[in-house]
């Protein structure tokens, strides 16, 4: 039976590597590598946006949440859905701005300090997101080859493959690989869902196997805990550099807007299906090995709860999705270091050839850092919340202010980015955490970090001169 899984994984790996190699021959300039030459049509944008958003955060962290809390786990993706409704209006503005990275935007609207601090915040957040993609992919390989590939070895193998694939052609390889992966995952999950429901004994069987709280609006969650899932997801979606980079890569403002419509539909359907698969899987396997590692419920269910070919296809789709999301979030911070540090401050007149070499080397180095983090991250859910919070508190408020506020100043933005990043990074340190009263000690960092960031932005903006007309001109 393992041969079916192995064959499908090899086919997917060869296909993805083939796309990357082919697209690498088309990359000639910095724009080709960083934003695919600004040529992506709406259909490619839809699937690359879908693939970059739905990865281990949904397939492992979201599934772990669903295993523990049932359909109340939908609070987590619901933040993204709310964000998408707002993004429909942001997308054409982002394409009109048409730069390379979020720090480009921060410098144009604020100043160079905001650019550098923004790049640092993205490095912390996105290598954190990349690391749990590596870890999730290692879990998948271990489930397929339990006697030969440990989770640790699988993590190394996934990291190596992602680094090579991403380094080859940059945004071009990422986007066109996502077109293949997004189609595969969407179709496979939709087919697998009714098969799992049947295996679980239908809706009545699922209800009989699980606690009643699994079907309630909040489940076992308090409203504050539910919001701790929803708010970081919402704010990451609104400020997500990987998303803005895709908009910068669009052929036109119209293509960017049309892509968001498809993205909204695809995300709502696919994330609901993923949570349902995890819930049905928890009804089939409420105890045993997977109960010790609930993040693995979807690949475990694919391996043990479905007919061989369909299970192999679902497991292969999960594998491909992890590869896709890891590539997206590894590539994004690499563009920051290259475009916002190397080209901006170290070698402004670097040739396209030199920029491509530095870009590929940067991807390798960041991939190694993400791998190091993956080897020491036990909970994908906790790592996800940490990464989302860094980005949500430090960057999303100032990104939204760039488009919608004429009063936020450069130093207000700098204060917000620095405060949001620092509060998130120190919140869970034992030496700091022990000083908190119990009502704060049991909470995630998102609300304290977000409150501190926004308060710093407002206060410092009120104390410093208003932005100039030149700073505001590109964002009207």
N, C-alpha and C positions, 0 to 999 in steps of 0.2 A: 504493500500500500504506500510505503514511503516513496517509492519510485514515482508515483503520480505527482506528489508534492515537489520532489526534486526536479522533475522535468519542467513543471510549470514555473518554478522559481528560476531555473536556468534560462528558459525562454524569455521571461520578463527581464532578467538581468542583461541578457544579450541585446534585447530590443532597446532598453534604455541606454546602454552603452553605445549601441549603434547610432541612436539619435544624437547623442552627445558628440560622437566622433564626426558624423556627417555635418552637424551644425558648426563644429569647430573650424572646418575648412571655409566657412562663410564669414567668420569673424576676422575683420581687418582693422577696426578702429575701436577707440574707447567706447563710443556710443553703441557699436555693435555688441560689445561685451557686456556693458553695464545695463543698457535698456533696449537690447535687441534691435538697434537702429531705429527705434520708434516706428516699428512696422506691424505690430501685433493687431490682427483683426479681432472683432468682438467675440467670435466663437472660441478662439484660442485664449483670449482673456478670461472668458467664463470659466474654462476648465483649469487654467493655471491659478486663478483666484480661489476656486473651490479646492484645488489640491493643496495650495499653500496654507489654507485655513484649517482644513480637516486633516489632521494627522494623529500623532500619538496623544495629543491633548484630548481628542475625541475618542479614539479607538482604545486607549489604555486608561488615561486619567478619567475621562467621561464614563467609560465602561466600569471602572472601579467604583465610581460614584453611584452608577446605576445598580451595581451588584449590592451595594450597601443600602441604598435609599430608594430604589425603584424608579418610577417615572418622575419623582421629584428631582432627579438628576437633570431634567430638562431646564432647570433654572440656570445651569451653566451655559448651554448653547443659546438660551433665550437672550442673554446679553449680546451675543453676536447678531441675533436677528434684529434687535432694537437698533444696534449700531448700523446695520445694513440699510435700514430705512432712512437714516440720516445721511449715509454715504452716497445715496443716489444724488443728493444735491451737491455733495463735495466733489465727486468724481470729475465733472467737467472743469471745475475750477483748478483741480490738481493737474489735469492734462494741459490746461492753458498755461499754467506756470512752467511745466515741462523742463524740470531740471533732472538731476540724477538721484539724489538722496534727500532724506529728511533734513540732515544738517545743512544742505544747500538752502533749503527753505528757511531754516532757522537763522542763517546768516543774512539772507536777503531781507527778512522781516525784522530781525533783531540785531545781532552783532556776531563777531568771530568767537567770542567766549561761549555764547549759546551754541554755536556750531560744534565746538570741541567738546563741551559737556554733553551735548546731545549724542555725539558719536560714542562717548564713553558709556552712557546709559544704554544705548542700543547694543553695545558689545556685551554688557552684563546680561541683558534680557535675552538676546537672540542666541548667544552661545548656551545659555541655560535651556532654551527651547530646543536647540539642536541636540543637546546632550540626552534629553529624554526620548528623542527620536531614535538615537543610537541604542539606547537601553531597550526601548520597545522592540526594535528590530532584532536585537540579540535574543529577546524572549521568544520571538517568532521562530527563529532558527533553532533554538533549543527544543521547542515543541515539535518541530518537524523531525529533527535528528537528535532525540534525547540521549542516545548512547554515544554519540561522537562529537556533538557540539554543545558545550556548556553555554549558559547565558553570557558569561564573560567573554568567551571566545567569539560567540555570535556578535557581541557588541563591537569587538575589534574588527570583525569581517565587514559588518555594516558600515562602520566608520570609514574603513579603507575604500570601500566601493563608492560611498557618497562623495568623499573627498576627490577621488579621481574623476567621477562623472561631472561634478560641479565645476571643477577647475578647467575642464576641457573647453567649454564654449560659453560659460556664464549664463546670462539671462536667456539667451537663445536656446541652449540645451534644456534649461529648467522649464521654460514655457512650453516647448513642443513635447517634451517628455510628459508634462502634466496633462496635455491633451489626451494622450493615450491612457494614462493612469486614471484620470478623472472619469473617463468613459467606462473603463473596466470596473472600477470600484462602485460606481453608481448602479450599474446594471446587476452586478453580482450581489450586492447587499439587498436590493429590492427582490431578487429571486430567492435569496436565502431566507428572508423573513418568514413567508408563509410556511416554508418547509420546517423551520424551527418551531413555529406555533403548533403545527401538526404533531411534531415529535413531543412537545410538552403537554399534549392532551387537549389542545384547543384553549380557548380563552378560559373555560371553566377549570381546566387543569392548571393553568398558570395561577389563577386566583386561589386555588386550593393549596398550591405548593408554597405560596409566598405570604408574608404578613399583610394585613389590610393596609398598613401604612405605605406599602409600596405603590399603592394606587391613589393615594391622596395628594392634594395640591402641594403640601409642604413635606409630606412623609415624616421622617424622623428629624427633619431640619427645623430649626427656629427661623423666624423671618430674617434675623440678622445673619445667620449662617447662610441662608439662601442668597441673600444679597452679597455676601462675601464671594459666592460663586459668580453671580450675575454681573456685578459692577466691574471687576477686573477684565472679564471677557468683553463687556461693552466698551470699556475705555481702550483696551488693546485694539479692538476692531477699528475704532474711530481714529486711532493714531498710528496704525500698523504701517511701518515703513515698507514691508514687503508688498503691501497693497498699493501704496502710493507709487512705488517703483513700477508696478504693473501699469498703473494709470499713465505714468511718464512714458511707458513703452508703447502706448496705444497709437494706432494710426491717426486718430482724430478724437476730439471731444465727444462726438456722437458715438463712436465706438466704445469709449469709456462708459458713457451713460447706459448704453444698451447692454454692456457686459454686466453691469450691476444688477439689472433686472433678472438676467439669467442666474446670476450668483445668488440672489435672494431666494429664488425658487429652489435651486439646487441645494442650498445650504439647509433650508427649513426641512425639506424632504429627507435629505441624507442624514442629518444629525438626529432627527426623530427616529429614523430607521435604525441607526447605530445604537441609540439608547434602548429601543425595543428589543434588538438582538441580544443586548447584554441582559436585559430583564428576563427574556425567555430562556437564555442560557443559565441564569441563576436559578430558574425554576427547575431546569433539568439537572443541574449540578449544584445543589445547595450546600453540599459538604465535600470533603475529599481534598485532593491536592490543590485545586483551584481556589478553594476557600482560604488557603493560606496566602495566596497571591492573586487577589481578586482583579488586579489590573489585567490579568491574562485571560479574562473570561471570554472575550470574543475569539481570539485565536484558539483557545482551548475548546470552545464550543465548535468551531470550524473543524478541528482535528478529530473530535470524539462525538459530536452530536449531529453530524450531517452525513448524507451519502458521500462516498469517497471522492467522486469527481467534483461535486458541488462544494464540499468542504475544502478540497485542495484549491479550488478556484477562489473561495473566500479568503483562505489563508494567504494565497498569492496576492490577492488584492490588498490585504492588510500590509503585507510586505512592501508592495509597490507604493502604497500610500505613505508609509514611513520614510521610504527612500525619497519620495517627492518632497515631503514637508521638511525633512532634514536638509535637502539641497537648497530649498528656498531660504531657510533661516540661517544656513551657513553662508550662502552667497551674499545675503543682505549686509551683515556687518563687515564683510570683506570689502564691499564697495565703499563703506564709510572710511575704513583705514586708507584705502587707495585714493579715493576722490577727495576726502575731507582732510586727510593728514598728508599723505605722500605728495599728491599733485598740488594741493593748496599751499603747503608750507615747505616741503623738502625739495621737490624738483618740479617747479611749475611748468617748465618747458620740456618735460619728458616726452619722448616720441611715443607713438601708439604701440610700437613693438615693446618698448621698455615698460609701459603701463600694463600691457598684457602679461609680461613676465612677472612683474611685481604682484599683479592681481592673483595669478595662479599660486604664487608662493604664499601669499597672505591667506588664501583659502586653506592651504595645507596646514599652516601654523594654527589658524583658528580651529580647524577640524581636530587637531591634536589637543587643543585646550578643551574643546567640548567633550572629546573622548575621556580626558582625565576626569572631568566633572561627572560623566556618565558612570564611571567605575565606582564612584562613591555616593551615588544617589540611590537611596532605597525606594522612596515613594515617588512615583511619577506624578501623582496628584499634587503633592506638596511642592515638588520642583516646578510644576506648571504654575501654581499660584504665586510662587516667588517670582518667576520670570515675568508673568503677566503684571504683577504689582509694580515691579521696577519700571516697566514701560508705561503703565497706566498712570502712575502718580507723577513720574518725572516728565514725560513727554506729551501725552495726550492733551492736557490742559493748554500748553503753549502752542501746540499745533492747531487746535481749534481756535484759539485766540488769534492766531495769524490770519485765519480766513474770516473771522467774524467779529473781531474787536479792533477798534481804532484807538483804544486807550492803553492797552497793555504795552509796556515799554521794554526796551532791550534788557535792562537790568532787572525788571520784574520777571522776565522769562528766565534769566540766568539764575535768579534766586529760586524760582519754582523747580527748575531742573535739578539744581544742586540739593535742595531740601528733599524733594521726592526720592531721589536716589539714596541719599544718606540715611533717611529714616527707614527705608525698606531694607537696606543692607545691615543696619545695626539692630533692627527690631527684635530678631530672634537670637541675638548673641546672649549667652547665659549671663554674662556680667552685667548686661543692660536689662535683660528680661526680668531678672530677680528684683529689680527696683520697682516694677509696676505693681499697682494694686490688682487683685484677682480679676476684677471685671475687665481689665485691659490685657492681662497676661494670657487669657484664654482666647483672645481674638487674633485674627490674621492681620497683617500689616496694612491692608489696602485702605481702610478708612482713616487711620491715623496719618499714613503717608500722603493720601490724597488731600486731606484737610490741611495738612501742613504745607503742601505744595501750592494749593490754590490760595491759601492765606498769605503766603510769602509773595506770590505773584501780584495779588491785589494791593497789599501794603506797600511793597517796593515801587509798584507802578504809580501809586498815588504820591509817592515822595520824590519821583524823578520826572524829568521833562517828557512831554508827550512825544510820540513818534513823529518823524518828519513826513511830509507829503511824499517824498521819494520812497521811503520805507513802505508806505501803504499802497503805492500806486499799482504794484503787481498783484495785489490781493483784492482789489475792488471788483 
